[in-house]
Amino acid sequence: MIELVIASKNRGKVDEYRELLQLPVKIFSLADFPELPQIEETGTTFRENALIKARATAAATGRIALADDSGLEVDYLNGAPGVFSSRYAGLQQNDEANNRKLLKALHGVPFSERKARFRCVIAVVTPKGEEYWGEGTCEGMITSEPRGTMGFGYDPLFLIPSLGKTFAELGPEVKNRVSHRAQAIRAVRDVLAHVLEDGVESGCGSVS
């Protein structure tokens, strides 16, 4: 069976990919390769960081690698936390600390001005150096307090107005239809299936 490495140790994210991909592959994560060094995300955009992680993972494991960089962009904060979403409150902090900092930054801001979006860029890199990427976004609003117990990251604060629920209040079946990651997966799924089944000619391209 063809093997695919998800360039992440985040169990919630890897589980989402297992549900979203629905491809006949054996999926690994970086947790399965504890000997690999930490990959430094030195890019200034989501696409740069996704490619950095996918390139490093493909080179180190000799397997096809899929990496994403995703984050929350809040209009009132001029797009912050953006590429720093996972470390918004500091490198040693966690999701709860990030959420607290975001709520503090938006304290007193009316709901109408709390527009935000999740953005995700997915990169696929083969051991031969073939590179592909796709992008997805999901528009929403930031609540004034956490709601829901499912999901991870900023999910308890990210409200989908049309559904009246935060990501953390949605079951995985619904979230995996509307999320930024789901949109990005749709953008790369066909080319990924082709890469996994037959291989492709060397090249680099966008499928967003």
N, C-alpha and C positions, 0 to 999 in steps of 0.2 A: 504493500500500500504506500502511496506517495505521502511524504511527511511535510508538514507545514509548521513553522514556528511562529507563534504570535509573540512579538517583541515586547512583552510586558510581564510583570509579576503580579499585576492586579487581578485577583481571582474573579472579581465581579466583571471586569472587562473581558477576560478570557471566556467566561461562561456566556457572555452576550455573543461573542463571536461564534461559539459553538452553535448557538441557536440561529444566528443570522446566516452563517455560511451555507449550511446544509449541503456540503460537498463530501464526496467519498474520500476523505483524507484522514490521516492520523494527526491530530493537533497536539503540539507541544507548546509550552510557554517558557519564558526565561527561568522560571522556577525549576524547570527540569535540567537546567544547565548552571548549577550554582558556582561552577568554576570560572564562569565568564565574568570579566570585570564590568563594573558599572559603566553604562553608556552615557557620556556627557551630552546633554541636549544644548548645544551651543548655537543653534540656529535662531534667527530673529523672526521666523514665520513658522506656522504650523507645518507647511510643506517641507521646509528645510529640516525641521526636527524629525518628521516622519521618515524622510529619506536617510538621515543620519543613522537612526535606529535600525531601519531595515537593512541598510548596507552592512553595518557592523554585525548584525545577527546572521545574515546570509554568509558573510565571510568567515565568521567564527564557527558556525555549525555545519556548513556545507549543505544546508537545506534551503528551500524556498522560504523567505521570511516576509511576514506581513507586520507592518508597524503603523500605528497612527499617532498623530498628535492632535489633541482636541482640547477645547477649553471654552470658557464662558466669556462672552463679550457684552459688557453692560454699556449702553449708550451714554448714560449720565456720567459714567466714569471714563469716557473717551476710549471705550474698548477694553478697559481693564476688567478682570485680571489677564485676559488674553493668553499669550503663550506661557505666562507664569501662573496659570490657574492652579496647578497641582502643588505649587510652592508659594502661594500667595501670602500665607502667614509665616513663611520661613521654611527652610529645607527640612528641619526636624519636626515640623508640625503635621497635623492630620486634617482630615475632612472637616471635623467639627471646628477646629481652629480657623480654617479657611472660611467656613460659613459665618462664624462669629465676626471675622474681620469685614466680610462683605456687608453684613447687616449693619455694622457700625458705620461703614462708609456711606451707606444709604439711609442712615437714621434721619427721619424727618422729611425725606423725599417723598412726594405724593406718588400714589400708585401709577398714575398716568405717565410719570416720568421714569418709570423703572423698567423700560423696555430692554430686552436682552436677547441674545441668541447663543445657542451652543453651535460651535463650528468644529468639524472633524475633517482631517485630511488623512487618507489611507495611502500608504506606499507599499508596493509589492516589488521585491528584489530577488532575483534568482542568483545562485552561486556563479553563474556565468556573467553576471553584471547587468542583466536586463532589468529595466526599471519602468514601473507604471504607477500612476497615482490617480486618485479620485477624491472629490470633495462633497460634503453634505452639510446643510445647516438646518436648524430648527428654531423658529421664532417663539418667544414667550415673554413672560414678565417675572420680576423678582418679588416674592412675597415678603411680608414684614416679619415672618417667623417660620421656622421649619414646619413642614407638614408631610406626614407619611413616614413609613419605616423601611420601604423597599429602595433598591437602587444604591447609589454611592455618590461620592463627590458632592456637587451642588444640587443634586436631584431634589432634596427636600425643599429647596427655595425656588425651583424653576417651575413656574406655572404655565400650563397650556390653556390660554383663555377659552378656546373653543370646547375644551373638555372639562374645564372647571377643576382640574386636578394638577398637582405637581407630578413630576416624574416619579417621585418616591411614593405617590399614591396610586400609580398605574401598575398593573401587573405586567410582567415581562412580555406577554403576548401583544399588548397594546403598545407598550414603549418601543418594542422592536419593529413596529410598523412606522412610527412617526419620528423616531430619534434621528439626530444628526449622524450617528454612526450607521444607522440603517440606510440613510440616504447615500452615504459615502460607499457603503458596501454595494448598493445597487449600481453605483457608478463603476466599480471595479470587478463585480462578480463575474461577468462574462469573460473578460480577459484573464481573470484568475483561473477560471475553469479551463480555459484553453492552455494556459501555462502549465497547469497541473496535469492535464491529460496528454498533451502532445508536445509541449515546449513551443517556443516561438523564436522567430528570427531575432538576432541581437538588435537592440534598439532601446530607445527611451521615449516614452510618450505619455501624454495626459489623456485620461478617459473621462474627465469630469464634464 
